[in-house]
């Protein structure tokens, strides 16, 4: 295949957005949430992976965390990966990594990216549904379950666990 043909082929392939975030907790198990200024609801520190620049999801989670809350920490294991279709955007593959447990000193060192975030807070598991909308809330609960059980990475679609596919049916 010649170079122009290959470029045309690549340009015609489906597009998918990639997001990555880190799940941070305090010593009491509360989850660190951030309040964006550009949309409703709360979120986790994280954002879009700069894949065109060669960034991996793990690198994106670390970069976004450093930018958004001012903490540059090693990102832990992958807790969940979620396929989230969109009505007015391409689908998103969302990676959620273990950010670990933050000390009181680290919590005190949080510095918000003022251009994107209004505030942050620590939220207990039983109150997460009040702060996290839709599939994000489900994704965080699935990730907490993985941590609790020391289980395998959760494979999700719209925040809900999926299992093995018995048969493949083509999209018509």
RAHU-V173112 format. One record per residue. N is the residue number from 1. PHI is phi as a letter, one per 20 degrees, with the letter a starting at -180 (999 if undefined). OMEGA is omega as a letter, one per 20 degrees, with the letter a starting at -180 (* if undefined). NEAR is the number of other C-alpha atoms within 10 Angstrom. Layout:
BEGIN
n = {N | N}
phi = {PHI | PHI}
omega = {OMEGA | OMEGA}
near = {NEAR | NEAR}
END
This chain:
BEGIN
n = {1 | 2 | 3 | 4 | 5 | 6 | 7 | 8 | 9 | 10 | 11 | 12 | 13 | 14 | 15 | 16 | 17 | 18 | 19 | 20 | 21 | 22 | 23 | 24 | 25 | 26 | 27 | 28 | 29 | 30 | 31 | 32 | 33 | 34 | 35 | 36 | 37 | 38 | 39 | 40 | 41 | 42 | 43 | 44 | 45 | 46 | 47 | 48 | 49 | 50 | 51 | 52 | 53 | 54 | 55 | 56 | 57 | 58 | 59 | 60 | 61 | 62 | 63 | 64 | 65 | 66 | 67 | 68 | 69 | 70 | 71 | 72 | 73 | 74 | 75 | 76 | 77 | 78 | 79 | 80 | 81 | 82 | 83 | 84 | 85 | 86 | 87 | 88 | 89 | 90 | 91 | 92 | 93 | 94 | 95 | 96 | 97 | 98 | 99 | 100 | 101 | 102 | 103 | 104 | 105 | 106 | 107 | 108 | 109 | 110 | 111 | 112 | 113 | 114 | 115 | 116 | 117 | 118 | 119 | 120 | 121 | 122 | 123 | 124 | 125 | 126 | 127 | 128 | 129 | 130 | 131 | 132 | 133 | 134 | 135 | 136 | 137 | 138 | 139 | 140 | 141 | 142 | 143 | 144 | 145 | 146 | 147 | 148 | 149 | 150 | 151 | 152 | 153 | 154 | 155 | 156 | 157 | 158 | 159 | 160 | 161 | 162 | 163 | 164 | 165 | 166 | 167 | 168 | 169 | 170 | 171 | 172}
phi = {999 | f | g | f | f | f | f | f | g | f | f | e | f | f | d | c | e | c | c | b | b | c | e | d | c | d | f | e | n | f | e | f | d | c | d | f | e | d | a | f | n | d | b | e | f | r | r | f | f | e | f | f | e | n | f | e | g | f | f | f | f | f | f | f | f | f | f | e | c | m | d | d | d | f | e | e | f | f | e | b | c | c | e | c | f | c | f | d | b | f | f | d | d | d | e | c | d | f | e | n | e | e | f | g | f | f | f | f | e | f | c | f | f | f | f | c | c | e | a | b | b | d | c | f | g | f | d | f | f | f | d | d | e | l | f | f | f | f | f | f | f | f | f | f | f | f | f | f | e | l | e | e | g | e | e | c | c | l | n | d | f | c | d | f | e | f | b | e | d | f | f | d}
omega = {a | a | r | r | r | r | r | r | a | a | a | a | r | r | r | r | r | r | r | a | r | r | r | r | r | a | r | r | r | a | r | r | r | a | r | r | a | r | r | r | a | a | r | r | a | r | a | r | a | a | r | r | r | a | r | r | r | r | r | r | a | r | a | r | r | a | a | a | r | r | r | a | r | a | a | a | r | a | a | r | a | r | a | r | a | r | a | r | r | r | r | r | a | r | r | a | r | r | r | a | a | r | r | r | r | r | r | a | a | r | a | r | a | r | a | a | r | a | r | r | r | a | r | a | a | r | a | a | r | a | a | a | r | a | r | r | r | r | a | r | r | r | r | r | r | r | a | a | a | a | r | r | r | r | a | r | a | r | a | a | r | r | r | r | a | r | a | r | a | r | a | *}
near = {7 | 6 | 8 | 9 | 10 | 11 | 11 | 10 | 11 | 10 | 10 | 9 | 8 | 8 | 11 | 14 | 16 | 20 | 24 | 26 | 27 | 28 | 23 | 20 | 22 | 18 | 11 | 10 | 15 | 18 | 23 | 22 | 22 | 23 | 20 | 21 | 14 | 10 | 9 | 11 | 15 | 22 | 22 | 24 | 27 | 26 | 22 | 17 | 24 | 16 | 13 | 7 | 7 | 9 | 13 | 16 | 24 | 21 | 16 | 23 | 30 | 26 | 23 | 23 | 25 | 19 | 17 | 23 | 21 | 16 | 19 | 12 | 14 | 13 | 19 | 15 | 16 | 19 | 26 | 24 | 22 | 24 | 19 | 18 | 15 | 10 | 6 | 6 | 10 | 14 | 16 | 18 | 21 | 27 | 25 | 28 | 25 | 21 | 23 | 17 | 18 | 18 | 12 | 10 | 8 | 12 | 17 | 9 | 12 | 14 | 15 | 20 | 17 | 12 | 10 | 15 | 18 | 13 | 16 | 19 | 12 | 17 | 19 | 13 | 13 | 9 | 11 | 20 | 15 | 11 | 17 | 19 | 14 | 12 | 17 | 21 | 19 | 20 | 27 | 24 | 19 | 21 | 24 | 20 | 16 | 17 | 15 | 9 | 8 | 10 | 11 | 14 | 18 | 22 | 20 | 21 | 17 | 19 | 23 | 15 | 15 | 12 | 8 | 6 | 7 | 6 | 6 | 6 | 7 | 5 | 4 | 3}
END
